[in-house]
């Protein structure tokens, strides 16, 4: 069986939250985003609904072809020691995956540039929003990479919400 290694993006490969930075930079120019932020701050919508509405409001800004500076800023902020971990696992022959709650619109491009075998971020599937956050990351890995075909060797993430994901792997790191 081939080894599977999973890396989180925000707070793990890069310091901070890429999507939060995008929201902050666009809030005053995107009225629907402004309203969405207010609803979230007042706790009138869930984190998942916030991500879905913000993602939709920012679609044009998230397209890597429309916003190459976004990709450049994310790639240039990758922590050297984490990039080295990705390379080490690839040299060992592992299948290395980038898995993020951030939008697939740019997660895919970032992962490709950084040499990941596959990259997955939050997106729409069959008309529904698939928010790859918390337990949904675990569910996604269990479905996409069944343990009968993959040796779940290593995972690294930064959030307590990723504990369900990390529990699937032989070795895991929770960055605090």
GIZI-V692708 format. One record per pair of residues at least 12 apart in sequence whose ideal C-beta (glycine too) atoms are under 6 Angstrom apart, sorted by the first residue. I is the first residue (numbers start at 1). J is the second residue. D is the distance in Angstrom with one decimal. If there is no record, write none. Layout:
i->I j->J d->D
i->I j->J d->D
This chain:
i->1 j->151 d->4.4
i->2 j->95 d->5.4
i->3 j->94 d->4.0
i->3 j->151 d->5.0
i->3 j->153 d->4.0
i->4 j->95 d->5.3
i->4 j->145 d->5.3
i->4 j->150 d->4.4
i->4 j->152 d->5.2
i->5 j->89 d->4.5
i->5 j->94 d->4.7
i->5 j->96 d->4.9
i->5 j->153 d->5.7
i->5 j->154 d->4.4
i->6 j->97 d->4.9
i->6 j->99 d->5.1
i->6 j->155 d->4.3
i->7 j->98 d->5.6
i->7 j->156 d->5.6
i->8 j->157 d->3.8
i->9 j->100 d->3.9
i->9 j->102 d->5.8
i->10 j->102 d->5.9
i->11 j->158 d->3.4
i->12 j->156 d->5.7
i->12 j->157 d->5.6
i->12 j->158 d->4.7
i->12 j->175 d->6.0
i->13 j->78 d->5.4
i->13 j->82 d->4.9
i->14 j->77 d->4.6
i->14 j->78 d->5.7
i->18 j->74 d->5.4
i->18 j->102 d->5.4
i->19 j->102 d->4.6
i->23 j->54 d->5.6
i->26 j->61 d->5.8
i->30 j->57 d->5.4
i->32 j->57 d->4.6
i->33 j->54 d->5.9
i->33 j->57 d->4.3
i->36 j->53 d->4.4
i->36 j->54 d->5.4
i->48 j->131 d->4.7
i->51 j->131 d->5.3
i->52 j->129 d->4.3
i->55 j->103 d->5.2
i->62 j->103 d->5.2
i->62 j->105 d->3.8
i->62 j->106 d->5.5
i->63 j->105 d->6.0
i->64 j->106 d->5.5
i->64 j->109 d->4.2
i->70 j->106 d->6.0
i->71 j->109 d->5.4
i->74 j->110 d->5.2
i->75 j->113 d->5.4
i->95 j->117 d->5.0
i->96 j->116 d->5.3
i->96 j->117 d->5.3
i->97 j->118 d->5.1
i->98 j->111 d->3.9
i->98 j->116 d->4.4
i->98 j->119 d->4.1
i->99 j->120 d->5.2
i->99 j->137 d->5.8
i->100 j->121 d->4.7
i->101 j->122 d->5.6
i->101 j->132 d->5.2
i->101 j->133 d->4.0
i->102 j->121 d->5.2
i->103 j->121 d->5.3
i->103 j->122 d->5.6
i->104 j->121 d->3.7
i->104 j->123 d->3.9
i->107 j->119 d->5.2
i->107 j->121 d->3.2
i->134 j->161 d->4.1
i->135 j->164 d->4.6
i->137 j->165 d->4.2
i->138 j->164 d->4.0
i->138 j->165 d->4.6
i->152 j->168 d->5.2
i->152 j->169 d->4.6
i->153 j->170 d->5.5
i->154 j->169 d->5.9
i->154 j->171 d->4.9
i->155 j->169 d->4.2
i->155 j->172 d->4.7
i->156 j->173 d->4.4
i->158 j->175 d->4.3
